[in-house]
């Protein structure tokens, strides 16, 4: 899944419009609940070196909240990394370069939306 496909999915399913809160990183987007304002995903491009990957190119990512057991299971699989700049127990970085299965990414977004929903 790529960034635009993800944005199209959350727009359709959750009516989410991305927010771009950082001047220093104008392409970084936050996806949040309309009512509570809680984040359920953050989209960014991070240099491969900062992620412990080979190369110097930027890697498109989505940080997505998930249950700790799922985070631990997925982050050893291709397309997933420990969360960049977030709690690594409860968040996971998903590569948006096609290396993570699109259906898995959608399921993770659905789970993150549910986990961060106000009670």
Secondary structure as UniProt FT lines:
FT   HELIX           3..14
FT   TURN            24..27
FT   STRAND          29..32
FT   TURN            34..36
FT   STRAND          39..47
FT   HELIX           48..51
FT   STRAND          58..65
FT   HELIX           68..74
FT   TURN            75..76
FT   TURN            78..79
FT   STRAND          80..82
FT   TURN            84..85
FT   TURN            88..90
FT   STRAND          91..95
FT   TURN            96..99
FT   HELIX           102..115
//
